[in-house]
């Protein structure tokens, strides 16, 4: 799928998707992160919990995406990356991402987000400089891709909340999962 057609598909999906007030969404997410910071003693534990929450969201969100986006199946990892960036991010967050920095094997790429709706109204205090505030996004991408047979590792490389110019998620393909059902499900 070409980048422009993916962009159009993202705009159509965004137009069809019921909206939640962006400020309410950002503030609710912020309250959840604040609660996690209060409940866990180590910031690394908070980052891990955010990623786990995102993973659980991602494995469910992919069904809604596939049902509502109306796109044909992607023909590979590169096309999948474009669809995530231009359609899925637009459909669920109202922003599009750019796919950049492919490695030579085409197994790793970066998603650049100029705007991060989760981080609106947020300033991280100095003592929380290691908090990956939007780490839930890493989990969402990981969970969604795993449901379509791509095991990936997703990390936040750059974060505007830490003084970077852009938000960058790095996605690295670890394994293409097989769809074997196992011996117990084979016809006799």
C-alpha positions in Angstrom: 0.0 0.0 0.0 1.5 3.3 -1.0 2.0 5.9 1.6 -0.5 8.3 0.1 -3.3 5.7 -0.1 -2.4 4.7 3.5 -2.8 8.3 4.5 -6.2 8.5 2.8 -7.3 5.3 4.5 -6.2 6.7 7.8 -8.2 9.9 7.2 -11.3 7.8 6.3 -10.9 5.6 9.4 -10.5 8.7 11.6 -13.6 10.2 10.2 -15.6 7.0 10.9 -14.3 6.4 14.4 -16.3 7.7 17.4 -14.3 10.4 19.2 -13.4 10.9 22.8 -12.5 14.4 24.0 -8.7 14.6 23.6 -8.2 16.6 26.8 -10.2 14.1 28.8 -8.3 11.2 27.3 -4.9 12.9 28.0 -5.9 13.8 31.6 -7.3 10.3 32.3 -4.1 8.7 31.0 -2.1 11.1 33.1 -4.0 10.2 36.3 -3.4 6.5 35.6 0.4 7.1 35.2 0.4 9.2 38.4 -1.3 6.3 40.2 1.3 3.8 38.9 4.1 6.1 40.1 2.5 6.2 43.5 2.0 2.4 43.6 5.4 1.2 42.5 8.7 2.2 44.1 10.9 2.0 41.0 10.3 3.9 37.8 11.4 0.8 35.8 8.5 -1.0 37.3 6.1 1.7 36.2 7.6 1.6 32.7 7.1 -2.2 32.6 3.5 -1.9 33.8 2.7 0.7 31.1 4.1 -1.6 28.5 2.1 -4.5 29.8 -1.1 -2.4 29.8 -0.4 -1.4 26.2 0.3 -5.0 25.2 -3.1 -6.0 26.5 -4.7 -3.1 24.7 -2.9 -3.9 21.5 -4.0 -7.6 21.3 -7.6 -6.4 21.5 -7.3 -3.3 19.5 -6.1 -5.2 16.4 -9.5 -6.8 16.0 -11.3 -3.5 16.0 -8.8 -2.1 13.5 -9.1 -5.1 11.1 -12.9 -4.9 11.3 -13.2 -1.1 10.8 -10.3 -0.1 8.6 -11.6 -2.1 5.6 -8.1 -2.6 4.2 -6.8 -5.7 2.4 -4.2 -7.8 4.2 -0.7 -6.3 4.2 1.8 -8.1 2.0 4.8 -7.8 4.3 6.5 -6.1 7.2 7.2 -2.9 5.4 3.6 -2.4 4.3 2.4 -3.3 7.8 4.7 -0.5 9.1 3.1 2.0 6.8 -0.4 0.9 7.8 0.4 1.2 11.5 1.8 4.7 11.0 -0.7 6.2 8.6 -3.9 4.3 9.4 -3.8 2.8 12.9 -2.2 5.8 14.7 -4.6 8.1 12.8 -7.6 6.0 13.5 -7.1 5.6 17.3 -5.0 8.7 18.3 -5.9 11.2 15.6 -2.2 11.6 14.5 -0.2 10.1 11.8 3.4 8.9 12.3 6.2 8.7 9.8 8.1 5.5 9.1 11.8 6.1 8.9 15.2 4.5 9.5 14.8 1.1 8.1 17.7 -1.2 8.7 19.4 -3.0 5.7 17.4 -6.2 6.3 14.1 -4.4 6.5 13.4 -5.9 9.9 13.6 -2.7 12.0 12.1 0.8 11.6 11.3 3.9 13.5 7.9 5.5 14.0 8.2 9.3 14.4 5.4 11.1 16.1 5.5 14.9 15.9 2.5 15.1 18.2 1.8 12.7 21.1 -1.8 13.2 22.4 -0.9 11.2 25.5 1.7 13.8 26.5 -0.5 16.9 26.3 -0.4 19.0 29.4 2.6 17.0 30.8 5.9 18.1 32.2 8.0 15.5 33.8 9.7 16.5 37.1 13.5 15.9 37.2 13.2 12.9 39.5 11.1 11.1 36.8 13.6 11.6 34.0 13.7 7.8 33.4 9.9 7.5 33.2 8.8 6.4 29.7 5.5 8.3 30.1 4.0 7.0 26.8 5.4 3.5 27.1 1.8 2.2 26.7 2.3 2.9 22.9 5.2 0.5 22.8 3.0 -2.2 24.3 0.1 -1.5 22.0 2.3 -1.8 18.9 3.9 -5.0 20.2 0.5 -6.6 21.1 -1.1 -5.7 17.8 1.8 -7.0 15.7 1.9 -10.2 17.7 -1.7 -10.9 16.9 -0.9 -10.7 13.2 2.1 -13.0 13.6 5.0 -10.6 14.1 6.9 -10.8 17.3 8.6 -7.5 17.8 10.5 -5.5 20.4 9.4 -1.8 20.7 11.3 0.8 22.6 11.0 4.6 23.0 14.2 6.1 21.6 13.3 9.7 21.8 10.6 11.6 23.8 9.6 15.2 23.6 9.0 15.1 27.4 12.7 14.4 27.8 13.8 17.3 25.7 14.0 15.5 22.3 12.6 17.2 19.1 10.3 14.3 18.3 8.8 11.1 19.7 10.5 8.0 18.2 9.5 4.4 18.7 11.9 1.8 17.4 10.3 -1.4 16.2 12.5 -4.4 15.7 11.2 -7.7 14.2 12.3 -10.6 16.4 10.4 -13.5 14.7 7.6 -14.2 12.2 5.3 -16.5 14.1 3.9 -19.6 12.3 0.2 -20.3 12.3 0.5 -23.9 13.1 -2.6 -25.2 15.0 -0.9 -28.2 16.4 -1.3 -31.9 16.0 -4.5 -32.1 18.1 -6.4 -29.9 15.6 -5.5 -31.8 12.3 -8.1 -33.7 10.5 -7.9 -37.5 10.6 
